[in-house]
């Protein structure tokens, strides 16, 4: 029996090699019509095949799951020239070696020292083990009974609150968005920064080049700089095989005013987040405002990002007057530099820690094997899991990829809801209606591994407000039924399956 198996396996390998050889022969033959000199053709083809071989070996040696490797190997084998270009532009690892010379404080994780130390008897609290895990895994401070948290649903709550707090600023403003637009609400907020800088305050603005550059009026930005606003652009992007960071983006949204007030969540700075986009109209999103010692964690993230961009360390005082607000609070970040996968680890811990319920809101759902396994274990353990996703998507490709996971989730008992004709941009995870995360993190590989992200984790009365909002959203959503979903047409199944195939690349 073993001999038969070996023979069959060798036959399959032989057919595969023959097929690939035939594809490459056809490919080279088609290129020969372009190049007049066959020597030039063979030299170039040889160089690319050599590079392709090097990439395949590098991918094979990576200590990661096979599904993360297979599609790149397949692309490179089928088309070495295209595969080499795509890999060098989109799949190279984030370069951290240079940080030891250019940004040593990041490499040495010195910024963790900016947060105060706390002494908490974690074993005395119901979810103490979870926050102890956060502390030991991320080294971020867990604040207890001293940080006020307020839920800000949608732009019509977030922007007026933000504008009010910005106008109160007396010393400094730190503002960081993935997307900054110089549209109506964008200019309204940025004009406040300009005015505050003119008054002598220290004002700093960070935006991500990939997310913002096409939305910005650069003449207008010059007026901000002239007024004294210091602007940092995160990783200016060029599509080039020499730019190793083209696939990495700062997806964070973090604001600090005078060290006293902080904001963190899913909203960017643009009119669509204020329900002013004719395509989406109502835009569902969530932010949190914090006051008290926990603001230190948000400021720490901004100071580190400013150092990443400029090499300068911002030294601004923090308001240390704690707010009497019982519960735990922590800010955690992740990114491809030196915190890769930290938020994912915390999310997995939250999921397996849940006793009664899990509530998830995400605009993009691309489920990795570890996350699927954790959800499956929780569901089989009797935990009630509810998932809210958009009923209208901003990118149809990600929409189909998201839907491609419905059937396996429904089959293990997870309830899925689509917000009727609405794009949901909130990024929320709640367990047992007691502990929650609100931040910039989507449930997909890009957020977990490629983007620079930040989120808040808290256990206090604000979680109740978040649960109330979630339940209200469900009344405006369609419940996806397994039997009905399985009756969807074959064309839709094929499209969803196709985008699922490439979903790890999204």
N, C-alpha and C positions, 0 to 999 in steps of 0.2 A: 504493500500500500504506500509506504514511504517513497519507494522508487517511482511509482506512478505519479505521486505528487511532485517529486523533483523534476520529472520529465515534463509534466504539464507546466510547471513554473518556468522551466528553461524555455519551453516553447513560447510562452507568453512574453518573456523577456526578449526572445529572438524576434518575435513579431513587432514588438515595440521598437527595438533598435532598427529593424528594417524600415519601419514606417518613418521614424525620425530621420534616418539617412535619406530616404526618398524625398522627404519634405525639404531637407537642407540642399539636396541636389537641385530640386526644382527652384528653390530660393536663389541659389547661386546662378543658375542658368538665366533666371529673370534679371539678375543684376548685370550679367555679362552684356546685355543690350545697352546698358547705360555707359559702361566704361569701355573705351576703345582699346585700352591695353589690358590684356589678361593678367599681366604681372601685377599691375596696380590693384586689380580686382582681388587676386589671390593674397596679396600682401595685406590689404585692408580686411579681407575676410579672416585671414589668419590672426590678425591683431584682435579682432572682435571675438573670435572663438577662444582665443587665449584669455581675454578678459572675462568672457562668459564662464569659462572653466574655473577661473579664480573666484568668481562670484558664487558659483554653485558650491564649490568647496567651502567658502566662507559661510554660506547659508546652512550647509549641512553641519558645520561645526558649532553653530549657534545653539546654546542650551535652552531651546524653547520647544513648543509643541509642533508636531509634524504639520498641522493645518496651517501654521504660520509660515511654513517653508515651501509647501508643495506648489502653491500657485506661482511663486516667483521662479522656482525651478522649471515649471512647465512653460512659462512665458519665455524664459531665457533659452531653453532647449529648442522650442519651436521657432523662435526668431531671435538669434543672438544679438544682432545689431540693435533692434528695437528694445530688447530686454535689457541690454547693458545701459542704454540711455535712461530707460525708465527706472532701473534700479538705482543708478547713481543720482538721479534727481529726487526720487521719492522714498527710497527704502534704506538709505544708509543710516547707520547708528549716529546718535547725537555725539558730537565730539567733546569729550570731557577732559582729555589729557591736557589741553592748552589751559584749562582753568587753573591748574596748579601754579601757573606762572602769571596768567593775565587776571584771574579772579580768585586768588587764594582764599579769600574769606568765604566764598561759596563752596569751594572744594573742601575746606576744613569745617564747614557747617557752623561757622562762627556766629551766624545770625540767630541761631537758637539761643545764644547767650543773652540776647536782648529781652527775652521774655523772663518774667519773674518766676522763681521757684515756688511751688506750693506743697503743703504737707497734708495729704488727704488719706484717711483710713478707708480705702476703697471697699473693703470687705463688709463695711457697715451699711452699704447701700445696695438696693436691688440691682441696679445696673452699674455698680462700681467696677465689676470685672471688665465691662466694655470700655469704660473710660481709662481703666488701668492699662488695657491693651493699647488704646490710643496713645497714651503717654509713653509706653515702652517701645511701641513700634515707630512712632513718628518723632518722638522727643519733644513734641509740642506741649506747652503747658495746658493743663486742665484747670479751669477757674471754677471756684465753688462759691455760690451764694453772693456773687458780687458783680454780675453782668446782666443788665436788662436787655431783653430781646423783644422786638416788636415785628410782627408779620406785616409786610406791605404787599398786598395783592394788586398786581397790574400797575401799569404806568400811571393811571389816574390817582393812585395812592403814593407810588414811589416818587414821581417827579416833583409834585408840590412839597412833599416832605424834604426831599433832597435840596430843593431850591431854598426852602426856609432855613435849613441848617447851614447851607453855604453862606447865606446872607448874614448869619450870626458870627461867622468866622472872625477871629481877632488876631490870630498868630500865623497859622499855616493851613494849607489844603493839599492833600494828596489825592489824586484821582487817576484811576486806571480802568480802561475799558478795552475789550477786544475790538468792538466796533465803535468808532466815533464818527458821527456825520455832522456836517455843518448845515443842517436843515433847520427847521423852525425851532424845535425843542433843543436841538444841538446848540444853536447859537444863543438861545436863551440861557442855557447853563454855562456855556463857554464865556458869554459876556460877563457873567458874574465873576468868573475866574479872572478875566481881564480887569475888571473894576477893582477886585481885591488886590491884585498885583500892583495896580496903579496906586492903591492906598498904602503900599509898603509891605503887604503880607508876602510870605514865601509860598508860592503856588507852583505845584508840580503836576504835570499831566503826562501819562503814559498811554500810548495806544499801540495796538499791533498793526504792523505794516500790511500784512496780508488781509486782515479783516477791515481795515479802515482806509487805506490809501486811495482807493477808487471813489470813496464817498466824501473826500475832504477838499474843500476849497483852500488851496495852499496860500493864496493871497490873504485870505482871512486869518490863517494861522500866523502869518507874519505880523499881523496887528496884535495878536496875543503875545508873541515873543517881544515885540517892541514895548508892550506894556509891562513886561517883566515875567510873564509866565514861562517857566522852564519846561520844555517839551522833550520827552524821550520816546524814540521810535523803537519798538521791539523787533529786532532782527529784520532789517530791510531786506525784502525778498527779490532775488533775481533767479529766473529759471535757468540754471546752469549746472553742469556736472561738477563744477568747482565749488558750488554752494552746498555744503553738507547739511544746512539747517532749513532748507526750503520747505520741508514737510513738518516742521515743528512751529507751533503757534502759541502765543500767549492768549489764552481764552478766559483769563481772569477778569472779574469785575469787582474792584475793591476801592473804597473811598474812606478817607479819614479826615475829620475836621477838628483841628486843635488837639488831637489826641483824646478827645472827649466823646466823639460820636463816630461810629463806623457803619458802613453799608457793605453788604455782600449778597450776591444772588445771581439771578439769570438775566436781568435786563441790561441791555447796552444803551448807548446814547444815540437815539434816532427816532424819527417820527413814527415808524411802525410800532415801536414799543409803547406809543401813546395812542394807539388805535387810529392812526392817521394814514395807514397804507390802504389804498383802494382795493388791493387784491385780498388782503387778510381782514381788513376792518378791525374787528375785535381781536386783540392779541392777549392771550392768557399767559401770565408770567408771575414770578414770585421773587421778592427780595426780602431781606431782613435788615432792620436797623438795630444797632447795639449801642449801649452806653455802659461805662464802667471799665473795670480792669480788662475785660476780654477784648477791648479795642486794641490793646497791645498786640494781639495776634495778627490783626488785620494790618496794622502799621508795619509790623515785622515783615510781612509779605511784600508790601510796597517798597520798603527800604532795600530789601534784597533785590527786587526787580530793577530798581533805579541803579543800584551798584552793578548789576549784570549789564545794563545798557551803557553806563557812563564810567564806571570804575570809581565813582564818588560815593562816600558813605554819608547819608543824611543823619544828622544828629539833632533831633527835635525832642523836646520834653513831652512826656505823656501825663495826662491827667490820671492821678492814682486814687481819686475818690471813688470808692466802690459803691455800687448801687445795691440796695437791699432787695435782692431778687433771688429767692431760693432755687437751687438747682445747679447743674453742671453746664459748662460751656467751653468749647475748644475750637480753634481754627486750625485746619490742617491743609496742607498743600501737597501737590504731586507734580512731577514734571520729568522730562527725559534727562535732566542734568544729574541730580543726586538724590532725588526723591521718587524715582520711577516706581509706580504701582502702589504707593502708600495709601491713597484714597481707595483704591480697589480692595486692598487688604482690609481696610476698616469696614467697607461695605459688606464684604464677605462675612466678617465677624458679626456685623449687625444682623445679617440675614439668618445665620445659624444660631444667633443668640435669641431671636424672636421666640416668644412663648405662645402668643395668641394670634397676632396679625402682622401683616406687612403691607404697607401702602407705598406704591411707586408711581411717580410721575416723571416721564421723560419724553422729549421730542424725538429722540433718535434711539432706537433699540436694536443693537447688534450684540447678541449674547455670546460671550466666550464660554468654553466648556466648564470652567470653574464656577462661573456664575450660574449656568444652567444646572449644574450639579447641586449647588447650594440651594437654589430655589426648589429643586425637586425634592431634596431631603426635607426642607422646611414644609413643603406641601404634604408630603407623606407622613410628616409628624403631626399633622392636624392643624397647622398654622393656616389661617385664612389669608390668602394673598390676592390683592387687588392691584391691577395695573391700568393706569390711565395714559393714553397716547393720543396724538392728534387725530382728528377726523379729516383735517386738511393739512397737507404737507408743503413745506417750502421747497423741497427737492423731491421730485417724483421717484428718483432712484432710491433714496433712503426710505421713502414711504413704502415701496415694494419690498425692500430688504427687511424693514420692520415687520411687515405683514407676513413675511416668510417664516417667522418664528411663532406665529399665533397657534398653529395646530398643535405643536409639541407642548406649548405652554398650557393650552386648554385641556389637553389629554391628561396632564398631571394635576388638574383641578384648579389652576390659576384663573381668576376672573379677569377678563380684559374688557376695557371700555374705551370707546373712541368718542372724543368730545365732538359733538355735532357741528360739522362745517366750520371747525375752529382749529387754528394752529395753537397747540399748547407748547410753550417754551420753558415752563418751569422744570427745575431739576430737584426733585424731592424724594427722600426715602424716610419712611416713618415705621418704627417697630412698636407694636403693642400700644399704640397711641400715647407713648410715653417718651420716646427718644426720636429725634428727627435730624435730618441733614438737609440744609438748603444751601446751594452754591451754584457753581458754574459747570458741574460735572454731568455729562450725559452718560447713559449706560451703553457705551460703545468702546471699542478698542482705541479709537483716537483719543478720547478723553482720558482713558486709563493709562495710556502708554506714550502718546505723542505730544499731547498738548500740555502746557503749563496751566494747571487748574487750582482752584481753591474752594473750600466749602466750610461751612460752620456745622458743628455737631452740638446739639444741646438737649438737655433734659430739664424742662421747666414748664410753667403754665402756658408759655407761647405755643407749645406743641398742640395744646387743645384748640387754639385758634386755627392752626394749620389743618388739623383733622376736620374741623368744621367746614373750612373752605373746600377740602377734598370731597367731603360728602355732598356739598352743594354742587360741585362740579359733576359728580356722578348723576345727579338728577337731570343734567343737561347733556348726557352722553348716551350713546348706544351700547347696549350690552352685546358683546360678540358671543354667539351661541355655537358650540362645537358642531352640532349636527348641521346647522345652516351653513357654517363656514366650510364644512367638508363638501358641500354641494356647489361650491363656486366653480366657475367654468374652467375648462382645461387650459385655455389661453392665459387666463389669469394665473393659474398654477405655474405654468411654464415661465411666465414673466417674473413671478415672485421667486421661483427656483433659480432663475438666471442671476438675479441680483443678489440672492443669498450666496451664490457661488463666489461672488466678488466682495461680499459684505466685509470681510476682514480688512479690505483695503480702503474702506470709506473713512 
